[in-house]
């Protein structure tokens, strides 16, 4: 493990993580949640009551860590997401062609703000499993989450 320091934060542990092309992926693992974060988790559960909570708050991974790193760490920078998409052979998929197992990325002002795994495709739309920051994992309808869903990208490994 190596230690990295994010702007305005204390040192955090990272794990060795690479793309299929052997390029390093910047990441960090958080160890604890604050009282404020736990309060936010409780607030989200109440606000998005129709969603299925999959886990309690777990600080060591985030949404991109769920989508791209098997729930082992946090990946937070958009350039790292772009690197993974390119190096690991992801290609864009039209929403009408999305299948379970494909990824969705929620973009906000050009940044990959959030991501998740499509777990169901049905007559009422897409269902996603995603991690909300360092808080809970939820299984939820595509647009029933606290992230901007104006610009969505869907991806599948094809290479």
Phi, psi and omega in degrees: 000148175241160179251132176235159179237122175273152180306128177075013182232168176276165180303143179231151177280146173232161177248161175288121183217129183226157171282174177298334178273012175071024174270134181296144176246120179295132183204169178207152177241123176274150181253333185221158175251145178277166176300321179297319178294321177294323176295319177297321178300315179296321179296318180296320179300318180288320183291322183250056187302327182287347181279154178264117177287127182263327180219164167284170176302130179229114190280346189278351175217160178237191183301315181290330174294324174293310186291324189239350186224028174053037176065028184260341188197178177254132173239126189232347185263132179305319178300329178291321178295315179300319178299315180297313181303316181288307186291331184265003174082030176280143173232150178295148179231138175292147182305322181293343181255005183295141177235158174305138183101340175290162179255149171241137175239129178265116181259138176227118183052041177084350180265145174283088187285327187204154175213163178197174180253129176290125181249345178203147175235120184220181183295339180261009176118195185266145175245137188238145166254121180214160180253130184264093184062228178267009187267222187281161165267140176229149166256121191209157171301147185316316186257010180257070182205168183278014183253151179293127182245025178294317181240108180245142174237138179246139187221148178219141174286124181234352182241000000 
